[in-house]
Amino acid sequence: MHTILEKRQLSADVFYYRVSAPEIAKNRKAGQFVLVQIDLDYGERVPLTIADANAKEGWIALVFQAVGATTMKLSMKKEGDSIAAILGPLGNPTKIEKVGTVVCVGGGIGVAPLYPIVQAYKEAKNKVIVIIGARTKDLIIFEDQMRKIADELIIMTDDGSAGTKGLVTEPLKKLCEGDVPPNEVVAIGPPIMMKFCAETTRPFNIHTVVSLNTIMIDGTGMCGGCRVTVDGKTKFVCVDGPEFDGHKVDFNNMMMRMKAFKAREEEDKHKCRMQMEAQKLEQGAAK
């Protein structure tokens, strides 16, 4: 069992949990993830990237969006509650080297798993430029944390309520066209965002790393649920990734596969919403 030490709501549906996990905290590296199972008797495992960790204090930070049935149930937990099982650290860590200038692009909740990667690149003495994108100001997360460690922070919002109005690919293209283009780009966020970040850097031949968060079941490469096509070959995100060369990923195939269980997920989400409403009513009655 893993105790929730801290719970914060970062935006409407995005939550930050600091959870006790001493062994994972001790062994994790930037870019790795865990599989979280909130109910041992019945329930799926959901992959969540480790957004931060403290080996000395024995905790890891998990940031997730309550969009599916399992993450909605997870969001209902409180400080002091337990999570049944957390498996990890899994996946290959980010390959961190001193390369010069690195542009790290985060879209929506993808900013959270980007944070330890930015930390690692800075520790390796790189210049790091961070681009954060969100639909609106209220959905921006980890702004203060990024501002403290990045050499430059660029914020883009769809509606212009914070930073500059537009897409993350706009400042990325300007940086690629500059006199001193970045040596490497890392993009984490919605698949469509990562796809267009990779297409933006392709003409400039700038190495671009993307972190994929596909459907995942066992986390060992046995089930094949997380398979993606990279450079024409089948890869498994859980054991071969989660990071891949963005110029080689077949994003269209990946996005199509991610819709495979949408109907079942919508059914489970409806049941979960009903449970949440019932719980609110019970809490209101108790007061």
N, C-alpha and C positions, 0 to 999 in steps of 0.2 A: 504494500500500500504506500501511496505517495501523498503526503499532506499538502494541501493548498495553503501556502504561507501568506500570500497576498493576492488580492483580486482587485483589478482596476478596469473600468470600462473606458476605452480610449475613444470610441465613437459609437454611433447608434447600435451597431452589431458586432463591434470588434472589442475583444477582451484580452487583458494581460494577466497571466497567472504566473506567480513565482511559486515553484513546486519543489519539495524536498526530493532530491535524487542524487545522493552523494557520489555514487560510482560513475554515473553519467557525467556529472559536473567535472569530475576529475579527469575523465578520458575524452571528452568531446573536443572537436576542433571546428573551426569556422566552416560553414557550409553543410554540416551534418544535420540529421534529423532524428526524430523518435517516432515510434508508433504508440498511440495512446488508445487504451481500451477502458472505458468507464464502467463497464459491467462485464464481469467474467462469465456470467451465465448466458447472457445474450447481448450481442452488440458487436458492431464492426470496429475494426482498428482504423484510426485515422492518422495519416502522416502529418506531423507538425514539425517545422524547422525550429531548431534551438535558437532563440533570439538573443539570449545572453546566458551567462552562467557564472557562478562563483565557486571554485573548487574548495576554497578554505571554509566557506559557510555551508557548502553542500547543497546548493540549489541551482535549478535551471529556470529560465524564463520561457514561457510558451505564449505566443500571440496567435489568436485564431479569430475567424469570422463566423458568427452563428448563421450559417446558410443552409446546412443540412440537418437531418434529424439528430445525428450524434453530436454535432457541435452545438446545436440548440440545447440538448440535454446537458452538455458540459457547461454551458453558460449559466445554467440554473444552480450550479454548485456554489457554495459559499466558502469564505475563509475558514479553515479548520476542517473542512470536508476532505475526504480522501478520493484519490483516483486509483482504481483497482490495479492497473498495470501500465507501465511505461517501459517500452523496449528500445534500447539504444545504447550508445550512439550508432546510427546506421548511415550507410552511404559513404561515398568517398569525400574527404574534406577538400575544400577549395585549394588549388595549387597556388600558393602564395610565394611570389618572388619579387625582388626589386627590379621593376621593369621601367620605371620612370613615372609617367602620368597614367593614372587609371580613372576612368569615368564609371561610376556606379549608378545605375538607373533603377529606381524602385517605383513600382506602380501599386497604389492602394495598399493592401496588407503586405505586399511583397517588400515593403520598406523594412519591416521587422527582421526577416531573415537576412536582409542585406547588411544590417548593423554590425554583426560580428565579422563580416567579410571586410567592411570598411575599416574596422579596428585592426584587423590583421594586416591589411595592405599598408596602413599608416605605420604600424610597428615595424614593417619591413622597409621603412624609409621611402615610400612612394609619395608622390603628390596625388591626392585623391579629390576628385570633383564629384559631388553627389547631386543627382537630379531626382527630385521627388515629384510624383504626379498623382493627382486625385481628382475626383469629379468636382468636389467643392471643398471649401476651407475646413468644414467640420470633419472631413474624412482624412485629413492629414495626420499621420502618426509619426512619432520618433523625430520630430523636427528639432527639438532642443538637443537631443542626444547626438544627432548628426551634425548640428551646428558647432558643437564642442570639439569634434574631432576632424571634420572635413576641412580641406583647404579652401573650398568654395562650395556653397550650397545654392542650388537653383530650384525654385518651387514653381510648378506649373499646375494650374487648375482648369478644368473644362469651362467653368463659368467666370473665371477671372476674380473670384472672391478672395484669393490669396496668390501672392507671387504674380506670375504672368499668365494671361489667358492663352491656352493652347495645349498642344500635346508634348510629351517628353521627347519625342523624336526631333522637334524643332531645335532646341538648344543642343541636342546631341549632334545634329547635322552641322551646326555652326562650329562646334568644337572640332569636328572631323575636318572641316574646311579650313581651319585656322593654320597659321604659320607653323605652329608646333602641335600637330594632332596627337591625340592620346595613343599610348602604346597598347592599351588594352581596355576593353569595355566589358562590364558585368551587368546583366539585366535580369531582374526578378520581378514578376508580377503576373497579370493575366496573360494567357497564351498569345492573344492577339497583339498585346503590347510588346512581348518579347520577340514575336515574329517581325514586327515592323522596326524594332531596334536593330535586329540582325540585318534586315534589308537596308537600313540606313547606313550601316557601317560596311556593308559588302563592297560597294564601289571603291572604298578607300583601303580595302584589304586589311582592316584592323581586326585583330583577333577578338572575338566576341563570345563570352561565356553566358549561357542561360541556365537557370536552375528550374527543373521541371517538377511539377507537383501533380502527378497523374493519379488515376484510380489505383489504389494499392491495397493488397489484402494480407499476404503473409510476410512481406518484407525480406524474403530470402531468395527471390528469383524463381521459386518453384511454381507459383500459380500462373504467372504470365500476364496477370491483370494490368501491370504497369508498363507493358511493352510499348516501345516507340521505334520509329524507323529513323536511323541516323546514318547518313552517308550510304543509304541503300541497304543497310544491314539492321537486323532486329537487335535492339538493346533493351535491357531491363533497368528502369529508373532506380529501383531499390538497391541494386548491387553494382550496376555499371555507372550510375549517376550519383546524385541527382543532377550534376552539372555536365553539360555537353557543349560542343562547338555549335553556336547558334546558326552558323552558316550551313550546317549539315543536317539540322533537324527538320523532319517533315512535319511542320506545324499543322497543316491541314488535316493530315491523317490523325494526328494526336487529338486535335479538337473534336473530330468526328467521334473518336473512341470514347472521349470523356462524356459524351451525351448518352452513352449506352444504357445507363440505369436511371435516366432522368425521370421517367414515369414512376418508377418504384420510389425514388427519392422524394418526389412531390407528395406521394401518398403518405410516406413516413413523416414528412414535415408537417402535414396537416394534422396527423395524430399527435405529434409533439406540441404543436401550437395549442391544441385543445387541452393537453395536459398542463401547459404553462398557464393558460387562462384559468383553469380550475384551481391551480396552485395560488394564483393571485387572489381569487375569490375567497379561498380558505384563509389566506393571510389577512385579507381585509376583514373577514368575519371575526378572526381572532382578536383584532384590535378593538 
